[in-house]
């Protein structure tokens, strides 16, 4: 089950996080998705398989690591503090991996890398959830391998089991598409704002 929370933070909280992450952080440029050797091309690209060449050409993004299960650094800790108004409202006993991602506009919408899990499957022995927090509104979206989609809407939080393979799809109407990917141990208690609306994708 996928839960979507719109207007998740208060407006001033959202603007502060957006400005701190997008405009006041040192982004790293790197390739986007490391393909699992256990997946076939059909599993990686799904309905986009005839666009494999375009997907590979666009397989890069800007990233900002905030938490990593193997590596901790002062820079990560500083970045993680910038989103404390967000993490305080997603109550979990432990954060596994947290990072922000930014993908530049493309001429045509394209799958960003391929269907994947945000953390290795070895962590699935624990109940893990993936949370996506969208930093700007655009016509890009998150697509799941079963065809379900979550539109990129600013101040939207989506939560789903970490084993759900998914991929971003690029935007064509804004300069970039940015979000924060948070992976943590379930269950989580959500402390949404008073204006938050909730919907479920079965």
Secondary structure, DSSP 8 states (H G I E B T S, - for coil): -EEEEES-S-HHHHHHHHIIIIISS--EEEE-----TTS-HHHHHGGGGGGHHHHHHT-EEEEEEEE-SS---HHHHHHHHTTHHHHTTEE-S-EEEEEEEEEE--SS--EEEEEE-SS-GGGGGS-EEEEEEE-S--S-EEEETTS-EEE--TTEEEEEETTS-EEEE--SSSSEEEEEEEEEES--EE---TT-EEEEE-
